[in-house]
């Protein structure tokens, strides 16, 4: 039986990267591979199975190995010896998390890089926030941040250059090649549960409701959704907005900030903030909504956008990012006022238009993701 080490620092975050990691575990199980999960935090399997709608997720993992950022960046001989026991080492969060992947050895090394964030954030002096969060989950609290930052970039460069790089869009592929010209990323689109969300494409109970879907994290720019809601209110448009996302303890201050903005903009009667809902609750919200507003500029792909489209919602997205590859140009905005106008028009979309949008994202189904990953693994590991 082939042995796999799959690396992801925190499945409990419950976002798109975590959904991809879960689908990867499912794929590896179907190939009858034995998987050890390397992570910083113990998975809350009950919550993850509820959020992702995967009833036996915990059974896809043989062993959970507690690690931390120091271990992933270090050159511990025990870690290197341990790596030799695996046929495949896969970093499922290779946009933000560096992991030591030496070129020597018989293993197949895989990095799923949603977007090359480490060099970009280090260049913009923003990676320290990520490192502090990793150190918070670490057993070692006194590591020098300057030393850690330097080591992280070196290990990340090594990881990308030594491994087979998979990414999620042409947008992200170009970004990877910009930083690492000698790479040739393989595009395997993320796993969108098209069959599940398309159940409500014909819903006849839609209200003038706007959905914002994504983790409560400052990077998601959710405050822009509240600015758009404020514009719509000033236009005397009748609407409701459901902001739906997973909330972890480290982002409570951001959630509190959003609550204050709702009150400041006098949106309490129109906007609701929903946290940690399961996949069935998301489907219910989709069934009674008309528009998906996405506030994150430069999103590498945007799984939630494709999910909403499959459910028949009209997506309104920024004019820059990976989702421009599958969202019509007429539904892309440059600022909050333009977004509000597109939303207002989109409320009147016909069932025919909603069906067309749903059909357009079928190519992103989970089955296609799993087949793409299986083809890569089988062709390389058995050759």
C-alpha positions as CSV (number, residue, x, y, z in Angstrom):
1,X,0.0,0.0,0.0
2,X,1.3,3.4,-1.0
3,X,2.0,5.8,1.9
4,X,1.2,9.5,1.7
5,X,2.0,12.5,4.0
6,X,-0.5,15.2,3.5
7,X,0.3,18.6,5.0
8,X,-2.2,21.3,6.0
9,X,-1.8,23.5,9.1
10,X,-5.4,23.8,10.1
11,X,-8.4,22.0,8.5
12,X,-10.6,23.6,11.1
13,X,-10.5,26.9,9.3
14,X,-13.2,25.4,7.0
15,X,-12.5,27.5,3.9
16,X,-11.8,26.7,0.3
17,X,-8.3,25.4,0.9
18,X,-9.6,23.1,3.6
19,X,-12.3,21.8,1.2
20,X,-9.6,21.0,-1.3
21,X,-7.6,19.2,1.4
22,X,-10.7,17.2,2.4
23,X,-11.4,16.3,-1.3
24,X,-7.7,15.2,-1.6
25,X,-8.1,12.9,1.4
26,X,-11.2,11.5,-0.2
27,X,-9.3,10.9,-3.4
28,X,-6.4,9.2,-1.7
29,X,-8.8,7.0,0.2
30,X,-10.4,5.9,-3.1
31,X,-6.9,5.0,-4.4
32,X,-6.5,2.8,-1.3
33,X,-3.5,4.9,-0.1
34,X,-2.6,5.1,3.5
35,X,-2.6,8.8,4.6
36,X,-0.9,10.5,7.5
37,X,-2.1,14.1,8.1
38,X,0.5,16.6,9.3
39,X,-1.1,19.6,11.0
40,X,-0.7,22.3,13.6
41,X,-4.1,21.8,15.2
42,X,-6.0,18.7,16.1
43,X,-8.9,18.3,13.6
44,X,-12.4,18.7,15.0
45,X,-13.7,15.8,12.9
46,X,-17.3,16.2,14.0
47,X,-17.4,19.9,13.0
48,X,-15.5,19.2,9.7
49,X,-17.8,16.4,8.7
50,X,-20.8,18.6,9.4
51,X,-19.4,21.7,7.5
52,X,-18.1,19.7,4.5
53,X,-20.9,17.2,4.4
54,X,-18.4,14.3,4.3
55,X,-19.6,11.7,6.9
56,X,-16.5,9.5,7.1
57,X,-13.7,12.1,6.7
58,X,-11.8,11.0,9.8
59,X,-11.6,7.5,8.4
60,X,-9.6,8.7,5.4
61,X,-6.7,9.5,7.7
62,X,-4.5,6.8,9.2
63,X,-2.6,9.0,11.7
64,X,-2.7,12.7,12.7
65,X,0.8,14.0,13.3
66,X,1.1,17.2,15.4
67,X,3.6,19.6,13.9
68,X,4.4,23.3,13.9
69,X,6.1,25.9,11.7
70,X,9.5,25.3,13.2
71,X,9.4,21.6,12.3
72,X,8.2,22.2,8.8
73,X,11.0,24.7,8.2
74,X,13.8,22.9,10.1
75,X,16.3,20.4,8.9
76,X,15.6,17.9,11.7
77,X,17.2,14.6,10.7
78,X,14.4,12.7,12.2
79,X,11.9,14.5,10.0
80,X,14.1,13.8,6.9
81,X,14.3,10.1,7.9
82,X,10.5,10.1,8.4
83,X,10.0,11.5,4.9
84,X,11.8,8.5,3.4
85,X,9.0,6.3,4.6
86,X,6.5,7.9,2.2
87,X,5.8,7.4,-1.5
88,X,4.1,10.8,-1.8
89,X,4.5,14.1,0.2
90,X,1.8,16.6,-0.6
91,X,1.4,20.1,0.8
92,X,-2.3,20.9,0.3
93,X,-1.9,24.6,1.4
94,X,1.2,25.5,-0.6
95,X,0.2,29.1,-1.1
96,X,0.9,30.3,2.4
97,X,2.6,27.3,4.2
98,X,6.3,26.5,3.4
99,X,7.3,22.9,4.0
100,X,10.8,21.4,3.7
101,X,10.7,19.2,0.5
102,X,14.3,18.0,-0.4
103,X,14.8,17.0,-4.0
104,X,16.8,13.9,-3.1
105,X,14.7,10.8,-2.5
106,X,12.3,8.5,-4.2
107,X,9.1,10.4,-3.1
108,X,6.8,12.2,-5.4
109,X,6.6,15.8,-4.1
110,X,3.4,17.8,-4.7
111,X,2.5,21.4,-3.8
112,X,-1.0,22.6,-4.4
113,X,-0.3,26.3,-4.6
114,X,-3.6,28.3,-4.7
115,X,-1.5,31.4,-5.2
116,X,2.2,32.2,-4.4
117,X,1.5,34.2,-1.3
118,X,4.7,33.8,0.6
119,X,7.0,35.8,-1.7
120,X,4.3,38.4,-2.3
121,X,3.5,38.9,1.4
122,X,7.1,39.0,2.4
123,X,7.7,41.6,-0.3
124,X,4.8,43.6,1.0
125,X,5.9,43.2,4.6
126,X,2.7,41.4,5.5
127,X,3.9,37.8,6.1
128,X,4.8,38.5,9.8
129,X,1.1,38.3,10.7
130,X,1.0,34.8,9.2
131,X,4.1,33.8,11.1
132,X,2.8,35.1,14.4
133,X,-0.3,33.0,13.9
134,X,1.8,29.9,13.1
135,X,3.9,30.6,16.2
136,X,0.8,30.9,18.3
137,X,0.1,27.3,17.3
138,X,3.7,26.3,17.9
139,X,5.4,24.7,20.9
140,X,8.2,27.2,20.6
141,X,7.4,30.8,21.4
142,X,10.8,32.5,21.3
143,X,11.8,32.0,17.7
144,X,13.2,35.2,16.1
145,X,10.7,36.5,13.6
146,X,13.5,37.9,11.3
147,X,15.2,34.5,11.2
148,X,11.9,32.7,10.7
149,X,10.9,35.0,7.8
150,X,14.2,34.4,6.0
151,X,14.0,30.7,6.6
152,X,10.3,30.6,5.4
153,X,11.2,32.2,2.1
154,X,14.1,29.9,1.5
155,X,12.1,26.8,2.2
156,X,9.2,28.0,0.2
157,X,11.5,28.6,-2.8
158,X,12.9,25.1,-2.4
159,X,9.5,23.6,-2.1
160,X,8.1,25.2,-5.3
161,X,11.3,24.4,-7.3
162,X,11.6,20.8,-6.1
163,X,7.9,19.7,-6.4
164,X,5.2,19.2,-8.9
165,X,3.2,22.3,-8.6
166,X,-0.6,22.2,-9.0
167,X,-2.7,25.4,-9.1
168,X,-6.3,26.4,-9.5
169,X,-6.6,28.8,-12.4
170,X,-4.7,30.4,-15.3
171,X,-4.6,33.5,-13.1
172,X,-2.7,31.7,-10.4
173,X,-0.5,29.8,-12.9
174,X,0.7,33.1,-14.3
175,X,1.5,34.4,-10.8
176,X,3.5,31.2,-10.0
177,X,5.5,31.5,-13.2
178,X,6.1,35.2,-12.5
179,X,7.9,34.4,-9.3
180,X,9.3,31.0,-10.5
181,X,9.8,31.2,-14.3
182,X,11.2,27.6,-14.5
183,X,8.0,26.0,-13.1
184,X,5.2,24.6,-15.3
185,X,2.2,24.5,-13.0
186,X,-0.5,21.9,-13.7
187,X,-4.0,23.4,-13.5
188,X,-6.5,21.2,-11.6
189,X,-9.5,23.2,-10.8
190,X,-10.7,23.0,-7.2
191,X,-13.5,20.6,-6.2
192,X,-16.9,22.3,-6.3
193,X,-19.8,20.2,-5.1
194,X,-21.8,21.0,-8.2
195,X,-24.3,18.1,-7.8
196,X,-25.1,19.2,-4.3
197,X,-25.6,22.9,-4.9
198,X,-27.4,22.6,-8.2
199,X,-30.3,20.9,-6.3
200,X,-31.8,24.4,-5.8
201,X,-31.1,25.9,-9.2
202,X,-34.9,25.8,-9.9
203,X,-35.9,27.3,-6.6
204,X,-39.1,29.4,-6.8
205,X,-38.7,30.8,-3.3
206,X,-36.0,33.4,-4.1
207,X,-36.1,36.8,-2.3
208,X,-34.2,40.0,-2.9
209,X,-31.4,38.5,-0.9
210,X,-27.7,38.9,-1.4
211,X,-25.3,36.2,-0.1
212,X,-21.7,36.9,0.9
213,X,-19.9,33.6,1.5
214,X,-16.4,33.2,2.9
215,X,-14.3,32.9,6.1
216,X,-14.4,35.8,8.5
217,X,-10.9,37.0,7.8
218,X,-9.7,40.5,7.0
219,X,-8.2,39.1,3.8
220,X,-11.7,38.5,2.5
221,X,-12.5,42.2,2.6
222,X,-16.0,41.6,3.9
223,X,-16.4,45.3,4.9
224,X,-16.8,46.1,1.2
225,X,-20.0,44.1,1.2
226,X,-21.3,46.4,4.0
227,X,-20.3,49.4,1.9
228,X,-22.3,48.0,-1.0
229,X,-25.3,47.4,1.3
230,X,-25.0,51.0,2.4
231,X,-25.1,52.2,-1.2
232,X,-28.2,50.0,-1.9
233,X,-29.9,51.4,1.2
234,X,-29.3,54.9,0.0
235,X,-30.8,54.0,-3.3
236,X,-33.9,52.9,-1.5
237,X,-33.5,49.4,-2.8
238,X,-35.4,46.7,-0.8
239,X,-33.0,43.8,0.0
240,X,-31.6,41.6,2.6
241,X,-28.0,40.4,2.9
242,X,-26.7,37.2,4.5
243,X,-23.0,37.2,5.3
244,X,-22.1,33.5,5.8
245,X,-18.7,32.2,6.9
246,X,-16.7,30.2,9.3
247,X,-15.3,32.1,12.3
248,X,-12.2,31.0,14.3
249,X,-11.1,32.4,17.6
250,X,-8.2,34.4,16.2
251,X,-10.6,36.5,14.1
252,X,-13.2,37.4,16.7
253,X,-11.9,41.0,16.7
254,X,-12.6,41.3,13.0
255,X,-16.0,39.8,13.4
256,X,-16.7,42.4,16.2
257,X,-15.5,45.2,13.8
258,X,-18.0,44.0,11.2
259,X,-20.8,44.0,13.8
260,X,-19.9,47.6,14.6
261,X,-20.0,48.6,11.0
262,X,-23.5,47.1,10.6
263,X,-24.7,49.3,13.4
264,X,-22.8,52.4,12.2
265,X,-24.3,52.1,8.7
266,X,-27.7,51.4,10.2
267,X,-28.0,48.0,8.4
268,X,-29.2,45.9,11.3
269,X,-32.7,45.3,9.7
270,X,-31.1,44.3,6.4
271,X,-27.8,42.4,7.1
272,X,-27.3,39.3,9.1
273,X,-23.9,37.8,10.1
274,X,-24.1,33.9,10.2
275,X,-21.2,31.9,11.5
276,X,-20.0,28.3,11.2
277,X,-23.0,27.0,9.3
278,X,-23.0,23.5,7.7
279,X,-23.3,22.8,4.1
280,X,-27.1,22.1,4.3
281,X,-27.6,25.6,5.8
282,X,-25.6,27.2,3.0
283,X,-27.8,25.3,0.5
284,X,-30.9,26.7,2.2
285,X,-29.6,30.2,2.1
286,X,-28.8,29.8,-1.6
287,X,-32.3,28.6,-2.3
288,X,-33.9,31.8,-1.1
289,X,-31.3,34.2,-2.6
290,X,-30.8,35.8,-6.0
291,X,-27.2,37.2,-5.9
292,X,-23.8,36.2,-4.7
293,X,-21.6,39.2,-3.9
294,X,-17.9,38.5,-3.7
295,X,-15.8,41.2,-2.0
296,X,-12.3,39.7,-2.3
297,X,-10.2,41.4,-5.0
298,X,-7.5,39.2,-6.5
299,X,-9.2,35.9,-5.4
300,X,-7.1,33.1,-7.0
301,X,-10.2,31.1,-7.9
302,X,-13.2,31.6,-5.6
303,X,-14.9,28.3,-4.9
304,X,-17.8,30.0,-3.2
305,X,-18.5,31.9,-6.5
306,X,-18.8,28.6,-8.5
307,X,-20.9,27.0,-5.7
308,X,-23.4,29.9,-5.8
309,X,-23.5,29.9,-9.6
310,X,-24.3,26.2,-9.6
311,X,-27.2,26.9,-7.3
312,X,-28.5,29.5,-9.7
313,X,-27.3,32.7,-8.1
314,X,-26.0,35.6,-10.2
315,X,-22.4,36.3,-9.2
316,X,-21.1,39.8,-8.8
317,X,-17.3,39.8,-8.5
318,X,-14.3,42.1,-8.7
319,X,-12.8,42.8,-12.1
320,X,-9.4,41.3,-11.1
321,X,-8.9,37.7,-10.0
322,X,-9.2,34.1,-11.0
323,X,-13.0,34.1,-11.1
324,X,-12.9,36.4,-14.1
325,X,-12.1,33.3,-16.0
326,X,-15.7,32.0,-15.6
327,X,-17.8,35.0,-14.6
328,X,-19.2,37.1,-17.5
329,X,-17.6,40.6,-17.9
330,X,-21.0,42.3,-17.4
331,X,-21.1,40.9,-13.8
332,X,-17.7,42.3,-12.7
333,X,-17.3,45.6,-10.8
334,X,-14.6,48.1,-10.1
335,X,-16.1,49.9,-7.1
336,X,-18.9,49.7,-4.6
337,X,-21.3,51.9,-6.6
338,X,-20.8,49.9,-9.7
339,X,-21.3,46.7,-7.7
340,X,-24.6,48.0,-6.4
341,X,-25.9,48.8,-9.8
342,X,-25.0,45.3,-11.1
343,X,-26.7,43.7,-8.1
344,X,-29.8,45.8,-8.7
345,X,-30.0,44.6,-12.3
346,X,-29.2,41.0,-11.4
347,X,-32.2,40.8,-9.0
348,X,-34.4,40.4,-12.1
349,X,-32.5,37.5,-13.7
350,X,-34.7,34.9,-15.3
351,X,-34.7,31.2,-14.6
352,X,-33.2,30.7,-18.1
353,X,-30.2,33.0,-17.1
354,X,-29.8,31.2,-13.8
355,X,-29.8,27.8,-15.5
356,X,-27.2,29.1,-18.0
357,X,-24.9,30.2,-15.1
358,X,-25.3,26.9,-13.3
359,X,-24.4,24.9,-16.4
360,X,-21.4,27.1,-17.1
361,X,-19.6,25.9,-13.9
362,X,-20.2,22.1,-14.3
363,X,-16.6,21.8,-15.4
364,X,-15.5,22.5,-11.8
365,X,-17.2,19.5,-10.3
366,X,-15.6,17.5,-7.5
367,X,-15.4,14.4,-9.7
368,X,-13.2,16.3,-12.2
369,X,-10.9,17.4,-9.5
370,X,-10.6,13.9,-8.1
371,X,-10.0,12.4,-11.6
372,X,-7.3,15.0,-12.3
373,X,-5.5,14.2,-9.0
374,X,-5.8,10.5,-9.5
375,X,-4.4,10.7,-13.1
376,X,-1.4,12.6,-11.8
377,X,-0.7,10.2,-8.9
378,X,-1.3,7.0,-10.7
379,X,0.9,8.0,-13.7
380,X,3.8,9.2,-11.6
381,X,3.8,6.8,-8.6
382,X,3.4,3.7,-10.7
383,X,5.8,4.7,-13.4
